[in-house]
Amino acid sequence: MNAAVVILAAVWLGVLGLGLAARRGRVMNLEQWTVGRRGFGGFLIFFLLAGEIYTTFTFLGASGWAYGFGGPSYYIIAYGALAYGLGYWLLPPIWRFARTRKLYSQTDFFVAKYDSRTLGFGVAFVGILAMFPYLALQLEGLGLIVEVTTAGQVGSFVAVLLGTFALTAYVMASGIRAAAWTAAIKDLVLLAAVVFLGLFLPIHASGGIGSLFHTIARKHPGFLKLPATGKSPVWFGSTVLLSVLGFYLWPHTFGSIYAARDEDLFRKNAIFLPLYQLVLLFALLAGFAALVILPGLPNHDLALLAAAAHTLPGWMLGLIGGAGLLSALVPGSMLLLAIATQFARNVAGPCLPQWNEERLNLLARAIVPLIAGAAILFERLSGQGIVLLLLLGYGYVTQLAPALWASLLPRNPVPRSAVWAGGTVGVVALTLFSFGGAPVRWERGILPEPFADVNVGLLALALNVVVLLLVTGAVWMRGATSGGTRPAHG
């Protein structure tokens, strides 16, 4: 048994123990399990919101894209900083509305805003559909991290099973408090590992950061620029926009918003979180250095770990792997919690009107193992890279953006029928664009050449908005023709 195995086992046991201990002294009713009784301070909210960026996506996906694609990987730095700035204005009104009405899930927000449980069912479906790729991303990353850092002594599938067991156990026991207790530790350890690798690997590869870029420019001309086609400036801009619009629409992010003690925490955090985003530069630097150290890797997501394994002793590789393990387990716990809450409250709940909130809470906790098992199956069958899984999830959650922004207007002019129509068109279009193959990639033949590279998630969102506006206009015209007015939602 090598040192990495021992270190990873210690990290696994530590996270499991800390997650289980998080419930100590508290009765895990629905409000406590889901939103921490809405009492989290600025420190915990900071790390819960920052945890959206610092996951296995940071550890493997960002460095993997830097290794495989070069310039297009810069989008990862751009969208988070813009999204955090947007949160300064967006999050306080969401928090006020949720606190006044004691909401627990993202779907509860849309149900209350549009006065429709049926619409809530659709929102829950979209949210769960988006979160499964994101959860699969964490599990895929976890398997890769453990397999590489233990030199194959612990296989990827075994690692996924053990990690999922830990997630399931402490989410069922402690809910959001487990994620909150481990989030700060995860971020500090992960950031230390990424900064170290982002400095050490360029020095090892080329003698320093500046010389590293000179070496890449000489060996791979144009690699650090955006290509003219494919992942072009159009792709870059549309992907950044899609990610900014969808950043706070992940259902588990809504849970983090609800847990805050007061709305001013979001404004204070928005000042510092964009600076926090700069740490991602070190993940990209590690990926660029790996291209010089180990060119030609068939799996780009392994770039950072493969370069670390090539240059570091076993015990240091174990520490790096431990940081990566945390980067999968902590966000995975929030995803499991959000999926279980939305399914119990907003999918099963309307079918069980006689059940009170505590029985629904028990149902949510009971189905956590089933969700975890389904996520393992999705991870095994998806066959997509880490960044592509994340972008697919962003494409789905962003279909909720038009309904969210309309709901924050003083008098919302958009009827629920328009939300249904636009959202359905957007989700179906994204699914066809992503999985339908060449026959449905119509934008290649219709859009002008510079725009053919636009992110398909943004295309689906554009169709969503067009349909939403058309249906909204039709509803208002029908109301005007009949001599009545349609009451606005608020």
PLY file of the C-alpha trace (Angstrom):
ply
format ascii 1.0
element vertex 490
property float x
property float y
property float z
element edge 489
property int vertex1
property int vertex2
end_header
0.00 0.00 0.00
1.57 3.30 -1.06
1.48 6.59 0.84
-1.18 8.05 -1.47
-3.63 5.29 -0.56
-3.15 5.98 3.15
-3.61 9.73 2.73
-6.71 9.35 0.57
-8.23 6.90 3.06
-7.59 9.38 5.87
-9.24 12.20 3.89
-12.25 9.98 3.09
-12.69 9.02 6.75
-12.20 12.62 7.87
-14.84 13.98 5.52
-17.28 11.23 6.49
-16.72 11.85 10.20
-16.98 15.63 9.90
-20.12 15.36 7.80
-21.80 13.06 10.31
-20.72 15.26 13.24
-22.31 18.35 11.66
-25.74 17.35 12.96
-24.61 17.19 16.58
-26.97 18.99 18.95
-29.59 19.74 16.30
-32.91 18.22 15.37
-32.79 17.64 11.62
-36.23 18.89 10.66
-36.91 20.10 7.12
-35.71 23.67 7.67
-32.54 22.56 9.44
-31.70 19.79 6.95
-32.36 21.85 3.81
-31.41 25.47 4.59
-29.64 25.36 7.98
-32.52 27.23 9.67
-31.55 30.25 7.51
-28.82 31.20 9.96
-25.49 30.92 8.08
-23.13 33.87 8.38
-20.86 35.49 5.81
-18.01 32.97 6.20
-20.12 29.91 5.40
-22.07 31.64 2.64
-18.79 32.77 1.07
-17.51 29.21 0.81
-20.85 27.72 -0.22
-21.14 30.17 -3.13
-17.46 29.88 -4.05
-17.84 26.11 -4.04
-19.70 26.48 -7.33
-16.37 27.13 -9.04
-13.88 25.14 -6.96
-14.94 21.57 -7.71
-13.42 18.74 -9.76
-14.14 21.08 -12.66
-11.37 23.34 -11.31
-9.05 20.50 -10.44
-9.34 18.49 -13.65
-11.61 20.21 -16.17
-9.94 23.64 -16.23
-6.41 22.25 -16.42
-7.58 19.63 -18.95
-9.00 22.27 -21.25
-5.85 24.36 -20.94
-3.90 21.24 -21.94
-6.17 20.24 -24.80
-7.52 23.51 -26.23
-5.34 26.38 -25.04
-6.95 29.78 -25.55
-10.62 28.70 -25.26
-9.97 27.65 -21.65
-9.81 31.35 -20.69
-13.61 31.40 -20.65
-13.44 29.65 -17.27
-11.90 32.73 -15.68
-14.23 35.20 -17.36
-17.67 33.88 -16.49
-17.26 33.40 -12.76
-16.04 36.95 -12.13
-18.96 38.40 -14.11
-21.47 36.14 -12.37
-20.28 37.13 -8.90
-20.73 40.78 -9.82
-24.24 40.04 -11.05
-25.00 38.42 -7.70
-24.64 41.81 -5.97
-28.05 42.81 -7.41
-29.65 39.46 -8.13
-29.34 37.54 -4.85
-30.83 39.97 -2.27
-34.35 40.06 -3.82
-34.33 36.26 -4.19
-33.34 35.94 -0.51
-36.02 38.40 0.67
-38.78 36.62 -1.21
-37.67 33.19 -0.01
-37.33 34.22 3.62
-40.73 35.91 3.73
-42.45 32.80 2.38
-40.18 30.21 4.08
-39.17 28.52 0.84
-36.92 25.46 0.80
-36.09 24.70 -2.83
-35.54 26.54 -6.09
-38.80 25.12 -7.38
-40.67 26.61 -4.40
-39.55 30.04 -5.67
-41.13 29.57 -9.10
-44.26 27.97 -7.63
-44.77 31.01 -5.39
-43.94 33.56 -8.11
-46.24 32.04 -10.74
-48.83 30.51 -8.38
-48.65 27.12 -10.10
-47.69 23.74 -8.66
-47.86 22.31 -12.16
-45.23 24.78 -13.32
-43.22 23.79 -10.27
-43.20 20.19 -11.48
-41.68 21.32 -14.78
-39.07 23.51 -13.04
-38.11 20.62 -10.78
-37.72 18.37 -13.82
-35.39 20.86 -15.53
-33.36 21.34 -12.35
-32.94 17.62 -11.74
-32.12 17.08 -15.42
-29.35 19.69 -15.15
-27.94 18.49 -11.84
-27.36 14.90 -12.91
-24.61 15.86 -15.39
-23.06 18.08 -12.71
-23.18 15.30 -10.13
-21.78 12.87 -12.70
-18.96 15.37 -13.26
-18.01 15.16 -9.58
-18.10 11.36 -9.58
-16.10 11.08 -12.79
-13.48 13.44 -11.41
-13.38 11.56 -8.11
-12.71 8.27 -9.89
-9.93 9.74 -12.02
-8.26 11.42 -9.04
-8.16 8.30 -6.90
-7.10 5.95 -9.68
-4.21 8.14 -10.84
-2.91 9.19 -7.42
-2.91 5.60 -6.13
-1.19 4.34 -9.33
-4.16 2.09 -10.02
-4.22 0.37 -6.60
-7.74 1.73 -6.14
-9.74 1.61 -9.35
-11.98 4.36 -10.62
-15.23 2.47 -10.08
-14.31 1.43 -6.54
-13.42 5.04 -5.77
-16.78 6.24 -7.11
-18.62 3.69 -4.97
-16.72 4.64 -1.80
-17.12 8.36 -2.46
-20.83 7.99 -3.14
-21.27 6.00 0.07
-19.70 8.85 2.07
-21.86 11.43 0.31
-25.02 9.44 0.90
-24.29 8.82 4.58
-23.54 12.37 5.64
-26.17 14.02 3.44
-28.85 11.78 4.92
-27.61 12.51 8.44
-26.70 16.21 8.36
-28.04 17.86 5.19
-26.70 21.29 4.29
-24.71 21.56 7.52
-22.44 18.74 6.34
-21.68 20.66 3.14
-21.15 23.91 5.08
-18.75 22.38 7.60
-16.61 20.79 4.90
-16.80 23.58 2.29
-14.27 25.89 3.93
-11.78 23.07 4.49
-12.23 21.89 0.92
-11.62 25.34 -0.55
-8.52 26.07 1.52
-6.93 22.69 0.81
-7.89 22.74 -2.87
-6.63 26.27 -3.42
-3.31 25.45 -1.74
-2.88 22.43 -4.02
-3.83 24.32 -7.20
-1.59 27.30 -6.41
1.33 24.99 -5.62
0.93 23.05 -8.88
0.36 26.24 -10.87
3.74 27.52 -9.68
5.75 24.31 -9.42
4.84 22.67 -12.73
5.75 25.70 -14.93
9.10 25.97 -13.14
9.72 22.25 -13.64
8.62 22.37 -17.28
10.35 25.52 -18.52
12.00 27.34 -15.65
9.13 29.74 -14.93
5.76 31.06 -16.03
7.08 33.50 -18.64
9.37 30.96 -20.25
6.54 28.43 -20.22
4.45 30.64 -22.53
7.44 31.20 -24.79
7.97 27.43 -25.00
4.31 26.77 -25.88
4.28 29.57 -28.46
7.35 28.05 -30.10
6.23 24.42 -30.04
2.50 25.02 -30.62
2.03 28.24 -32.63
-1.40 29.80 -32.14
-2.31 27.42 -29.31
-2.82 30.22 -26.82
-5.21 32.13 -29.10
-8.87 31.56 -29.92
-9.16 29.64 -33.22
-11.01 31.14 -36.18
-13.58 28.33 -36.18
-14.84 25.82 -33.65
-14.07 27.26 -30.22
-13.87 30.69 -31.82
-14.53 34.16 -30.35
-18.25 33.59 -31.06
-18.17 30.34 -29.11
-16.18 32.03 -26.34
-18.55 34.97 -25.95
-21.72 32.88 -26.15
-20.37 30.34 -23.64
-19.40 33.06 -21.16
-22.85 34.65 -21.51
-24.63 31.32 -21.07
-22.59 30.50 -17.96
-23.16 33.95 -16.40
-26.92 33.75 -16.94
-27.09 30.24 -15.51
-24.62 30.61 -12.66
-27.18 31.17 -9.90
-29.88 29.01 -11.47
-28.45 25.74 -10.23
-30.95 24.39 -7.68
-28.26 23.73 -5.07
-27.11 27.36 -5.39
-30.62 28.50 -4.54
-30.35 26.40 -1.38
-27.18 28.27 -0.44
-28.96 31.61 -0.94
-31.80 30.60 1.37
-29.38 29.61 4.14
-27.98 33.15 4.61
-28.68 35.10 7.78
-29.25 38.44 6.01
-29.16 39.88 2.51
-26.19 42.17 3.05
-23.91 39.11 3.12
-24.36 38.72 -0.62
-23.25 42.27 -1.36
-20.16 41.94 0.82
-19.24 38.60 -0.76
-19.76 39.98 -4.28
-16.92 42.44 -3.64
-14.35 39.72 -2.92
-15.52 36.66 -4.84
-14.33 37.95 -8.27
-10.79 38.17 -6.82
-11.15 34.59 -5.63
-11.70 33.65 -9.26
-8.11 34.58 -10.10
-6.93 31.39 -8.41
-8.23 29.54 -11.45
-5.28 30.99 -13.34
-3.06 28.51 -11.49
-5.18 25.58 -12.71
-4.70 26.80 -16.28
-0.97 27.24 -15.71
-0.75 23.67 -14.47
-2.52 22.47 -17.62
-0.18 24.48 -19.88
2.85 23.08 -18.04
1.53 19.54 -18.42
1.46 20.07 -22.20
5.22 20.62 -22.10
5.97 17.86 -19.57
3.73 15.13 -21.01
2.47 15.97 -24.52
0.03 13.65 -26.27
-2.14 12.45 -23.37
-5.29 10.83 -24.81
-7.46 12.02 -21.87
-7.06 15.77 -21.35
-8.82 15.63 -17.97
-5.83 13.69 -16.61
-3.30 16.41 -17.51
-2.83 17.93 -14.05
-2.71 14.59 -12.23
-0.46 12.93 -14.79
2.03 15.80 -14.62
1.92 15.72 -10.81
2.48 11.94 -10.78
5.41 12.39 -13.15
7.16 15.02 -11.04
6.17 14.56 -7.37
6.95 11.88 -4.74
4.14 9.57 -3.66
3.30 11.29 -0.39
2.95 14.69 -2.09
0.82 13.12 -4.81
-1.38 11.73 -2.04
-1.89 15.23 -0.63
-2.79 16.52 -4.08
-5.21 13.62 -4.49
-6.75 14.36 -1.10
-7.46 17.93 -2.20
-9.04 16.58 -5.38
-11.14 14.14 -3.37
-12.53 17.02 -1.31
-13.29 18.92 -4.53
-15.68 16.14 -5.53
-17.30 15.22 -2.22
-18.32 18.68 -0.96
-20.13 19.93 -4.12
-21.56 16.45 -4.61
-23.25 16.67 -1.22
-25.01 19.92 -2.16
-26.17 18.39 -5.42
-27.55 15.30 -3.71
-29.33 17.47 -1.16
-30.91 19.69 -3.82
-32.04 16.81 -6.03
-33.60 14.98 -3.06
-35.35 18.12 -1.78
-36.79 19.06 -5.16
-37.96 15.54 -5.90
-39.64 15.07 -2.51
-41.25 18.52 -2.25
-42.02 19.39 -5.86
-42.40 16.09 -7.71
-43.72 13.63 -5.12
-45.22 16.28 -2.80
-48.11 17.39 -5.07
-49.06 13.71 -5.45
-49.14 13.29 -1.64
-51.26 16.24 -0.42
-51.96 14.53 2.92
-48.27 14.46 3.85
-46.91 17.22 6.09
-43.47 18.80 5.75
-41.75 16.41 8.16
-42.94 13.35 6.27
-41.67 14.93 3.05
-38.37 15.56 4.83
-38.11 11.86 5.67
-38.92 11.02 2.06
-36.18 13.35 0.80
-33.61 11.73 3.07
-34.77 8.24 2.18
-34.36 8.72 -1.58
-30.80 10.06 -1.32
-29.32 6.54 -1.90
-31.53 6.04 -4.97
-30.38 9.36 -6.44
-26.77 8.49 -5.73
-27.16 5.15 -7.49
-28.74 6.82 -10.52
-25.87 9.34 -10.63
-23.34 6.50 -10.70
-25.18 4.94 -13.63
-25.28 8.29 -15.46
-21.54 8.77 -14.89
-20.79 5.31 -16.28
-22.91 5.81 -19.40
-22.35 9.49 -20.26
-18.92 9.14 -21.87
-18.44 12.95 -22.00
-15.55 14.99 -20.65
-15.77 17.02 -17.47
-16.15 20.46 -19.06
-18.71 19.19 -21.58
-20.80 17.72 -18.76
-20.74 21.07 -16.98
-21.71 23.02 -20.10
-24.59 20.61 -20.72
-25.89 21.27 -17.21
-25.53 25.03 -17.70
-27.52 24.77 -20.92
-30.44 23.21 -19.08
-30.57 25.45 -15.98
-30.27 28.60 -18.08
-33.62 27.80 -19.66
-35.09 29.05 -16.36
-33.47 32.49 -16.74
-36.32 34.26 -18.61
-38.86 33.18 -15.99
-36.56 34.25 -13.13
-35.81 37.70 -14.51
-39.46 38.34 -15.37
-40.50 37.30 -11.85
-38.25 39.97 -10.30
-40.02 42.82 -12.11
-42.35 44.97 -9.97
-45.28 43.62 -12.03
-44.45 40.48 -13.92
-46.14 40.57 -17.37
-45.26 36.95 -18.26
-48.04 34.38 -17.74
-47.26 30.85 -16.62
-48.36 29.51 -20.01
-45.56 31.51 -21.65
-43.03 30.14 -19.15
-44.23 26.62 -19.93
-44.06 27.12 -23.68
-40.68 28.87 -23.76
-39.04 26.52 -21.28
-40.30 23.42 -23.07
-39.01 24.66 -26.42
-35.64 25.53 -24.87
-35.17 22.17 -23.13
-36.25 20.15 -26.16
-34.06 22.21 -28.50
-31.01 21.82 -26.24
-31.57 18.07 -26.00
-31.79 17.77 -29.77
-28.76 19.99 -30.34
-26.72 18.02 -27.80
-27.78 14.45 -28.55
-29.56 14.52 -31.92
-26.41 14.48 -34.03
-25.78 16.19 -37.36
-29.40 16.18 -38.66
-30.52 18.71 -36.05
-27.43 20.93 -36.09
-29.29 23.26 -38.42
-27.31 26.32 -37.35
-24.38 25.12 -39.46
-26.39 25.59 -42.62
-28.55 28.60 -41.73
-26.54 30.93 -39.50
-23.83 33.08 -41.12
-20.42 31.43 -40.82
-19.05 33.58 -37.96
-22.11 32.67 -35.84
-22.16 28.95 -36.57
-19.99 28.32 -33.50
-22.45 29.84 -31.04
-22.98 27.71 -27.92
-26.04 25.50 -28.48
-27.28 26.30 -24.98
-27.54 29.96 -25.93
-29.32 29.02 -29.17
-31.86 27.06 -27.14
-32.25 30.03 -24.77
-32.89 32.36 -27.73
-35.67 30.07 -28.96
-37.02 29.96 -25.42
-37.20 33.77 -25.23
-38.82 34.12 -28.67
-41.56 31.64 -27.80
-42.06 33.19 -24.34
-42.52 36.64 -25.87
-44.89 35.38 -28.57
-47.10 33.55 -26.07
-47.03 36.51 -23.67
-48.10 38.83 -26.49
-50.88 36.47 -27.53
-52.21 36.26 -23.96
-52.25 40.03 -23.56
-53.89 40.55 -26.96
-56.57 38.01 -26.12
-57.16 39.79 -22.80
-57.43 43.15 -24.54
-59.82 41.76 -27.15
-62.08 40.29 -24.51
-62.09 43.55 -22.57
-60.25 42.19 -19.55
-56.73 42.39 -18.23
-54.49 39.58 -17.15
-53.38 39.93 -13.54
-49.61 40.28 -13.19
-47.63 37.87 -11.07
-45.39 39.10 -8.33
0 1
1 2
2 3
3 4
4 5
5 6
6 7
7 8
8 9
9 10
10 11
11 12
12 13
13 14
14 15
15 16
16 17
17 18
18 19
19 20
20 21
21 22
22 23
23 24
24 25
25 26
26 27
27 28
28 29
29 30
30 31
31 32
32 33
33 34
34 35
35 36
36 37
37 38
38 39
39 40
40 41
41 42
42 43
43 44
44 45
45 46
46 47
47 48
48 49
49 50
50 51
51 52
52 53
53 54
54 55
55 56
56 57
57 58
58 59
59 60
60 61
61 62
62 63
63 64
64 65
65 66
66 67
67 68
68 69
69 70
70 71
71 72
72 73
73 74
74 75
75 76
76 77
77 78
78 79
79 80
80 81
81 82
82 83
83 84
84 85
85 86
86 87
87 88
88 89
89 90
90 91
91 92
92 93
93 94
94 95
95 96
96 97
97 98
98 99
99 100
100 101
101 102
102 103
103 104
104 105
105 106
106 107
107 108
108 109
109 110
110 111
111 112
112 113
113 114
114 115
115 116
116 117
117 118
118 119
119 120
120 121
121 122
122 123
123 124
124 125
125 126
126 127
127 128
128 129
129 130
130 131
131 132
132 133
133 134
134 135
135 136
136 137
137 138
138 139
139 140
140 141
141 142
142 143
143 144
144 145
145 146
146 147
147 148
148 149
149 150
150 151
151 152
152 153
153 154
154 155
155 156
156 157
157 158
158 159
159 160
160 161
161 162
162 163
163 164
164 165
165 166
166 167
167 168
168 169
169 170
170 171
171 172
172 173
173 174
174 175
175 176
176 177
177 178
178 179
179 180
180 181
181 182
182 183
183 184
184 185
185 186
186 187
187 188
188 189
189 190
190 191
191 192
192 193
193 194
194 195
195 196
196 197
197 198
198 199
199 200
200 201
201 202
202 203
203 204
204 205
205 206
206 207
207 208
208 209
209 210
210 211
211 212
212 213
213 214
214 215
215 216
216 217
217 218
218 219
219 220
220 221
221 222
222 223
223 224
224 225
225 226
226 227
227 228
228 229
229 230
230 231
231 232
232 233
233 234
234 235
235 236
236 237
237 238
238 239
239 240
240 241
241 242
242 243
243 244
244 245
245 246
246 247
247 248
248 249
249 250
250 251
251 252
252 253
253 254
254 255
255 256
256 257
257 258
258 259
259 260
260 261
261 262
262 263
263 264
264 265
265 266
266 267
267 268
268 269
269 270
270 271
271 272
272 273
273 274
274 275
275 276
276 277
277 278
278 279
279 280
280 281
281 282
282 283
283 284
284 285
285 286
286 287
287 288
288 289
289 290
290 291
291 292
292 293
293 294
294 295
295 296
296 297
297 298
298 299
299 300
300 301
301 302
302 303
303 304
304 305
305 306
306 307
307 308
308 309
309 310
310 311
311 312
312 313
313 314
314 315
315 316
316 317
317 318
318 319
319 320
320 321
321 322
322 323
323 324
324 325
325 326
326 327
327 328
328 329
329 330
330 331
331 332
332 333
333 334
334 335
335 336
336 337
337 338
338 339
339 340
340 341
341 342
342 343
343 344
344 345
345 346
346 347
347 348
348 349
349 350
350 351
351 352
352 353
353 354
354 355
355 356
356 357
357 358
358 359
359 360
360 361
361 362
362 363
363 364
364 365
365 366
366 367
367 368
368 369
369 370
370 371
371 372
372 373
373 374
374 375
375 376
376 377
377 378
378 379
379 380
380 381
381 382
382 383
383 384
384 385
385 386
386 387
387 388
388 389
389 390
390 391
391 392
392 393
393 394
394 395
395 396
396 397
397 398
398 399
399 400
400 401
401 402
402 403
403 404
404 405
405 406
406 407
407 408
408 409
409 410
410 411
411 412
412 413
413 414
414 415
415 416
416 417
417 418
418 419
419 420
420 421
421 422
422 423
423 424
424 425
425 426
426 427
427 428
428 429
429 430
430 431
431 432
432 433
433 434
434 435
435 436
436 437
437 438
438 439
439 440
440 441
441 442
442 443
443 444
444 445
445 446
446 447
447 448
448 449
449 450
450 451
451 452
452 453
453 454
454 455
455 456
456 457
457 458
458 459
459 460
460 461
461 462
462 463
463 464
464 465
465 466
466 467
467 468
468 469
469 470
470 471
471 472
472 473
473 474
474 475
475 476
476 477
477 478
478 479
479 480
480 481
481 482
482 483
483 484
484 485
485 486
486 487
487 488
488 489
